[in-house]
Amino acid sequence: MKKVLDFILSCVFLLYFGIVLVIFHGIQWLCFNLFGVEAHQKSVNALNLFLVLGWYLTGSTVKVKKKYELPVGKPIIFIANHQSMFDIPGIIWFWRKHTPLFVSKKELAKGIPSISYNLRVGRAALIDRKDGKQAVIEIAKLGKLICEENLAATIFPEGTRSRTGELKEFQVGGVAALLKRCPNALVIPIAIENTQKFNPKGIFPLTSFTKMRFTSLEPIEREGKDPDQIVQAARQAIMQEQEINRNL
């Protein structure tokens, strides 16, 4: 019975999801071309609010906790674990006042309404995973941007999603490039939980009544640490938060 319900609610969500993407593709285009970057970002925030609200159509819920009051007007590097495509709407909406920009594979910048358009014009770092030099250059550009405009960069050092929810090893290269170009950025880990349970097999079927959680943790103490130590400290903090919540 639960599987049947998953299929029915997934169909409802996917219809809603598709309509939202198509509508906001046009809204984004109008905002960007008529009113500029700031208006476009507001449309992106609204898009991701509607995507998050869509989760509730499946009976799923999301809890958000911020363990540290983040200052506005200061560059931030969010280091998050990666479980699902739905990690991104959560981060964009719940931490919207910091304008999270993402490191993304360049393939996603084509073919997906709203999402691809935002990646192309929304100042994301679009990287070629087969070209390490190009990837570092693009990430460094993002680091320079967040430093100059006091924005936030979001990076998933695992590189690919963890389908099981277990943390993979964190790669240091991308974070090191961001830190080099923005040495005064706050480094904030974000622990993401159970989004992989929501879509374990891709976009369909989804798992109804999933309880998801996003938690931003305290800044990583950077003094005396090299990039590798900073990344490993972020990974350890995320792991500890997940362990705490498993035992609740």
N, C-alpha and C positions, 0 to 999 in steps of 0.2 A: 504493500500500500504506500509506503514511504517513497519508493522509487517512482511510482505513478505520480505522486504529488510533486516530486522533484521535476519530472518532465513537464507537468502542467504549469507549475510556477516558473520554470525556466522559459517556457514559451511566452508567458506574460512578460517576464523581464526582458527577453530579447526583443520583443516588439517595442517595448518602452525604450530600451537602450538604442535601438536603431533610429527611432523617431527623434530622440534627444540629440543624437549625433548629427543627423541631417539638419535639424532646425538650427542647432548652434554652429554648424559650419557656415551657414549664411550670416548668422549674427556676428560671428567672429570676423568674417570678411568685411562686413559693413563697419564694425567698430575699428578695425585696423586701418582700413583705407580711408575712412571719413574722419576718424577722431584720433587715431594714433595708438601708440604703444600702451599707454595707461588705460584707455578705454578697452583695448583688446584684452588686457590682463583681467579687467573686471568681468568681461564676458567669459574668459577661461575659468575664473573662479565660480561663476554662476553655472557653467557647464558641469563642473565637477561636483557642485552641490547636488544637481539633479541626478548625476550618476550615483552618488552616495545614497540619495533618497531611494533610488531604484532598488537597492539591496533589500529594503524593507518589504518590497513586493513579494519576496521569496520567504518572508517570515524571519529573515536573518537580521541580526543586530550588530552594532559596532559600539565599542566603548573607547573613549579617548582620555588619556591621562598625560598631563604635562608636569613633570616633576621639578621643572626649573622654569622660572619666569624669564622668557627670552627677551632681550632688549630689541626694540624696533630701531632700525636705522644703524644696524651693525651687521657686517657680513657674517654669514653662517655657512658652515659645511655640514649638512645632514648626512650621516653615514647610517644606512638602513640595511637590514636583511631583506631578501627578496623572495617572496613566495608566489606572487600572482600579479597579473596585469592590473588587478584592482588595488594594489598597493599605491599606485600613482594617484588616482582620484582622492584617496584618503589623505595623502600627504599634502596635495595641492589645496584641498579645502580646509582641513583642520589647522594647517599652518600658513594660511593664505596671506596673513599680514606680513609675512617675511618674503613673499613671492618666490617660492621654490622653483628653480629651474633645474632641468634634468640632463644627465648624461644618457644618451639613448643610441641604439644602433641605427644607422642611417636608413636601413630598409623600412623602418616604421614611418618615415617621412613621406611615404607614397601610399595611396590607395585606401586610406581609412578616413572617412568623413570626420571632420572636427579635429581628431587626434593628429593626423598627418599635417593638417594645416597649421595647428598650433606648434608642432615641432619645427616647421619650416620658418615661421615668422616670429615665434615666441622665444627666440634666442637660446634654444637648447644646444648642447654640444652633441652634434651628430657624428658618430664615430664609425669607422670601418674596422671591424674586429680582425680583419686579415691584414691590416696595415697599422702596425704599432706606432709608427712615427706620426701618421696622420691623427691617430687617436689622442696621443699626448698633446699635439698642437691644438686640437679642438678643445680639449679639457683645459689646457692652459689659458685659452681665450676666455673660457667661462670663468676661470678663477680671476682673471683680470677684470672681467665685467662685474662680478659680484663685489669685488673690492672697491671699484670705482663708484658703484651705484648702491652699495649697501644692501645687496640682495642675498638670496640663499641658493647654494648649489646642493643638489641631492644626488648622491651616488650610491649604487648598489655594488659593493666590492666583491660580492660572490660572482658577479658577472652574469649568471643565469639563475633562473628561479629554482628554489628548492621545492620539489613536488611533495616531499615528505614533511617539510617544516623543520627538519634538522639543519643546523647551520653548516654551510660549506666553508671552506677556507676563504679568508678575505685576501684579495690581491691589493698590493700597496700602490701600484703605479698611478692610477687615476687620482687617488687622494694626494699622493706626493706632488703631482702636477698642480692640483688646486692649491695646496699649501705653499708651494713655491711662489705662485703668483699672488696669493692673498695670505701672507704670513700672520696677519692679525685677526683672521676669522675665528669665531667660536666653532669648535667641533662638537656637534651634538649627535649622539647615537639615537636612532629611533628603532624600537623593538616592535616588529609586526608579528601578529599571531593569528593563525587560523584562516588567513585568506586563501591558503592553498587548499583548505578543506571546502571552501566555497566553490572553487572551480578546479577540482582535481584532474579533470580530463579535458581541459580547455574551456571554451566558452559554453559548451553544452554537453550533458546537462549540468546544471548547477546543483549544489546541495542546499536544500532549503533548511531554514532554522539554524544556520551557522552563527556562532557567536564569535565575532572578530574583535580584535583589540589592537590599538595603536598607542604606543607610549614613548614620549620623548624623555630622555634621561638627562642627567646632569652633564655639564660640559666636561670633556676630557681634559685633564690637567696636562698641558703641553710642555711645561718647563722641563728641560733636560731630556726630552724624548725626541727621537727621530721619527720620520713618517711611519716606518714599520711598527714601532712601538705604539704610536698613536692609533693606528688601525687595529692592532691586536687588542689594545685597551678598549676600543669601541666594541669589538667582537665579544670580548669577555663581559662587558656591561650588558650587552643585548642577551647573551646566553644566561646571565644571572637573572635578568628580568623575566625571561621565559620560564626559567626554573621556578621562580617565586610563584608565578601565576599558575603553573601546573599543580602546585601544591595547595592552592586556595580551596 
